[in-house]
């Protein structure tokens, strides 16, 4: 794509009403547009990043047997009243139509997915089943904050699983836990699975996946030797104590941001909807149900918080809107523009995702914009590179500079 044709432009100054780093950088770089507190539109660059994150999540959910659906966003009030959530969950938006019927817009999908599953699961032979979707969620947050990390409208992957036994749920939980950790690793992050309090309708422990960041809303304790990690709110342990799991490590305290969760819902929703199946003995049994969430837009914000630097965003290649940013230095010689165009053509034909800065602006402005936008590899085309016969290549994350020909670049980028 040519940058001169990109509908958005960068901004030198951060919006005065944004205090979080992710919102400041994403607005300045032209990834998002703020509509109101907690609600953002995702512009062409932002949409590309979200699609990359969604693709990673989709691959990992499919890998463990998840089946993707698209559930309704507008919900009738009846199933929510049937579960008690209509009156007991305070973040539910309530809408009254002109016909005086009541509706809500989904903040989660238990009330929709459980009746769907009930129609198709009749026997233990139909289990286990895992259904997921990637879509918009709406929550009436009193204090929307932290940019795109805590909003009133956001994108989420929510998966719901149904099991014959608790043992089978525990088996699937381990698969999902491993899949979640792969998602975060592929997105350039290191996450920890922490124990937390149960959800609104379960007394069981839930598991939250946390990424260490100063912008986090949670305080966690984690072991420096093993995978043990717990939310400070539900543990009596203290920083500096020995790890109760491995005995060899010491507990450290840190700020962290939640990027996913898993709830063991037990049989609560199955009972609410009188959902049973025939077990091996021929009797009626309620299925065990689990809920597995990953905040897609929240994850995008956490990546910016955790990986950006003083110059701007630093996208991991796996989620970057483009892999390469060609920066053409304006010149009186037509050869520079022609060479940049040829490089753009060859890289694009080789399957490399390229943004070409063909704008007629100063070199310093182009470099500043390139750093702000955070595309992994910047390739400079100038009179100097024409003379040398190789292009200057700068890695955004490390700042490492090298010089490569077109053939060397194609070989490197398509290996």
N, C-alpha and C positions, 0 to 999 in steps of 0.2 A: 504494500500500500504506500502511496505517496503521502508524505506528511502535509504537503500543501493542500491536499484534498480532505484531510481529516477535519471533521466538523468541529472538534474541540481545539482549544488552545491552552497553553500553560499560563499559570498566574505566578507573578513574582511574590506576592504576599499571601499569607494564609488568611482565611476568613476570620473575622474578629470573634464570631460566635462559636468557633470550634477550638476546643482545648486539647483534644486527644490528637496524638501524633498521626494515627492512621487517617483520621478525617482531614486533617490539615494537608497531608501529602497527597491523598487521593483526590481531593478537590483541586489542589494546585496543579497536579499533573494531568487533570482532565479525565479521571477515571469515573468519578461520580458527581452528581449534582444533588445538593440538599434541597428537599422540598419543605421539610419542617423537622422539628426535633424527633429523631428516631426513624425518619423515612427518607430514603435516598433513591434517586434514579441512577441506573448504571448505564454509562455512556459507552460508545463503541469499544474503547480500550478495557473498561471495567467488565463489559459483557464477555470479552474474550478470556479474561482471567477467570471469571466465574465458570465459563464453559470448561476450561482446563481442570479446575478443581472438581466440578461435577463429574467429569470424565474419569478422574482417578477414583472418586468415591463409587461411581457406577461399576467400574471394573472390579473393585474389591468386594462390593456387595454381591455382584453376580458370581464371583469366584467361590463364595461360601453358600451359594444356592438361593440367594435372594431373587425374587421375581418382581420386576418393576411394574408399577401401575401409576395411574394418575387419578387421584381421588378428588371428589368435589371440594371446592373451597367454601361455598355457601352451604351451611348446614341447617337443617330444621332444628328447632329447639327441643323436640320431644326426646331424642336419644340422650341429649345432655341432661335433661331433667331426670331421665330414667337412671342415669349413673350418679346423680347428685351434683355433677360438676356445674350445672347451670347456676346454682346458688352458692356453691362452696369454692369455686375457683374464681378469684377476684380479677384475673386478667382477661376474662372472656368478654369480647365485644358483644353487645346485645343490640339487635336491630329489629325494629318493628316496621312491617310493610304497610302499604295503604289498605290492605285487607285485614289489618290488625293481627296478622300472624307474626310469630317471633322467630328470628333466625340468629345465627352467629356466623362469623367467618373463622375458619379453622385456626386454632392455636395449637392443636394436636389432633390426632385422627382416631383415637381409640373408639370413639362413639360411632365412627363411620366404618372402620375396618372390621370391627367385631361382628356386626350384622352381615357384612359381606362374607366373611369367613364361615359364619354359621350356615349360609346357604350351600356351601360346597364341601364342608368337612362333616362327614357322616360316620366315619369309622376310624379306628386307630390306624388302619392301612393308609388313610389319607394324610397322616402326620409323619414327620413335622412339616410345617409350611412357614415360609418367611416372605412377607410381602412388604415392599418398600416403595416410596416415591420421593422425588426431589421437587419441591414446590414452595410456594409462598405460605408464610404463616403470619398471623396477626395477633398481637397481644397488647392489652391496654396497660402499658407500662406507665406508672406515675412519674418515673424519673428516667426517661430514655437518656442514655449517656454513652460515653466512650465511642463516639462515632458510629461506625457500622457494626460495632461489637455488641451493642445492646440497644435494640430498636423496637419499634412498634410494628414494623413490617420487615420481614427478613426471609431469606431462602434457607430451607432446611431439608436434609435427608432424614426421613423418619421411617424406620422399619419395625414391623410388628411380627413376632414369631409365635407359633402355636405348637404345643408339645404334649405328648402323651404322659410324660412323667417329669418330675423335677430333675432326675438324672439326665434326661435328654436335654432339658433346658440348660443345665450346667455345661453339658458337652458343647452345645451351640454357643453359649456365652464365651467359652474359651476361643472358639473359632472367630467369633465377632471381635473379641478383644485383640486377637492377633491381626485381624483385618484392619481394625481401627489404627493400630500402631503402624501398620504398613502405609495407610493413608497419610498419616502425619509425616512419616519419614520421606515419602515420595514428594510431599509438599515442602520439604526442606526444614522440618521442625522435629524436635525431640519432645515427645509427650510422655507423661507419667499417668498411670491408672491409679486413681485415689479412691478410697472408701469415703462415702458421704451418706447423709441421711436419706431416707426414702422419699418418694414422691408424695403427691397430695393424697393418693388413695392406697398407699402401701406402707407397712411398717418395716419392710425388709430394707436392707442396705442397698443403695444404688452404687454405681461405679461411674466416676467422672474422669474424663481424660483432660489433663491439665498441661499447658505449655508455660514454662517459666518466662515471665515478662513483668517489667515494672508497672505496666499498665493494667495488670491483672486485678480482678475484683475479689479474689480469694487468697487466703493464707494457707499454705500447706507445709507439712513436715515430710521430708523425704530422706531416705537413707543414702549415704554416699558409697555404699558397697553393694547393695542389692536393690531390687525393684520396689521395695516397700514404700508406700506413700499414703498419707492420710490428710484429710481436710482438718484444719485446726479446730473447727467448730464441734467435731464429734469425738475428739480424742483427749485423753488426760495427759498424754505424753508432752514433753517439753523439749525445746531446742537444746542440743548438747547431750541429751540422753543417749544411751546405747540403743541400737535398734532391737526391738523385741522379736523381730522375725529371724534375722541372721545372727545377731549377737556380736557381729564383727564390726559393724558400721556405726556411725554417729548420725543422729538426726539433725538436719539443717532446716531452717525456716526460709520460705521464699514467697514472693507474690507470684500468682499464676492466674492464667485465664482459662476458663473452661472451653473446650472445643468439641466436646462430645459427651454422651452419657448413655448408660444402660440401666434400665429398671427391670427388676423381676416383679411383674404385676400379679403373679399368682393366678388365682381363679376369679379375682374381683369382677372383671368385665364379663367373663363368661357367665357368671351367676347373674349379673345385672340383666343380661339379655337371654337368660335361660338357654344357654348354648351348651349342648352336650354332644358326645359322640359315643358310639358303641365300642367298649373296650374289648380286650381279648377274651374276657369271661362272658361277654354278651350283655354286660350291664351298661348303664348310662354313667358317663363320667365327664366332668368339666375339664377342658384343656388348660394347661399351664400357659401363660402368656408373657411375652417379654416385649419391651420397647427399647429401641436403639436409635439414638439421635446424633446427628452431626450438623452443626450450624455451618452452612456453606458460606454465607456472607460474613459470619463471625470469623470463620477460618481465614478468609481473605484479609480481614482487619488484623488478625493476630499475626499473620505473616508479615504485614507491613510493620507492625509494632516491634516484632522480634528481630527482623532482619534489615531494617533500614539503617542508614547512617546519616551523617550531618549534611550530605549532599542530596539525599532523597531516598526513593524506594530502591530496594535491591531484590528483584524477583528471582526465585529459583527458576532454572530453565523449564522445569516441569509445568509451571503455571504462568509463565510470562506471556504477555499478549503476542509478542514476537520474539524470535530467537536472536535476530540480528537487527541492529540499528545502523544503517548506512548514513553517515554524516558527510554530505558533500559540502566542501568549503568553497564558497562563491569565488569565481575567478573570471577574469576577462577572457580567458581561453575557453573556447567551446569544447576543448578536448576533455576537460575535467567533468563537465556535465555528461558528455558522451560516455566516458569511462564509468561514471557512477551508474548510468543507465544500463550499460552492458553487464556490470556486476550485479545489479538488481535483477536483470533478466535471467542470468545464468543461475544465480542462487535460487530464485523462485522456481525455475524449471527443474532444479534439483530437489525440490520439495522443502526448501528452507523457508521459514516464515520471516518475512523481511518488512521493516518499516524504513522507507527512504526519505531522509530529510532533504528535500529538494528546494526548500524555501530560500528566498533571497534575503537572508538576515546575517548578522555578524557571526563569525566563528565562535566567539565566546558565548553568545546567546544559545547557539546550537549545542555546544558542549554542556552548558548548564541544564538545558532542557533534557538532554540525553541522560545526564546523571539523575535528574529528578524523576524521569519516567521509569528508569530502572531496568531497561532491557539488557539481558545478560552480556551481549557482545556488541561493542561499537566498532565499526569499520570506517576509517577516515579516508576519504578520497579527496586529494588536493594536487596542486601542481608538483609538490614535493614527492608525493607517492608515484606520480606519473614518471618523474625522472628516475626514481629508484626502481621502478618496475614491480614494486610490492606495496600492499596496503598496510597501513598501521592499524593493528587490532588491539583493542583495550577491553579486558574483562572487567565488567562492572563490579563484581564482588571483591576481587583481589586487587584490581588496578594494574594487574600484570599486562605489559605491552609486548607484542611480538609483531613480526612483519611477514606477511604471507602473500603468495600469488593467488590468482583466482582458482587455479587447479588445486593448490594446497588448501585453500579455504573450503572448497567443495568436499575434498577428501576428509578434512577435519570435522566439518559440520554434518556430514552424512554417514560417518563411520558407525 
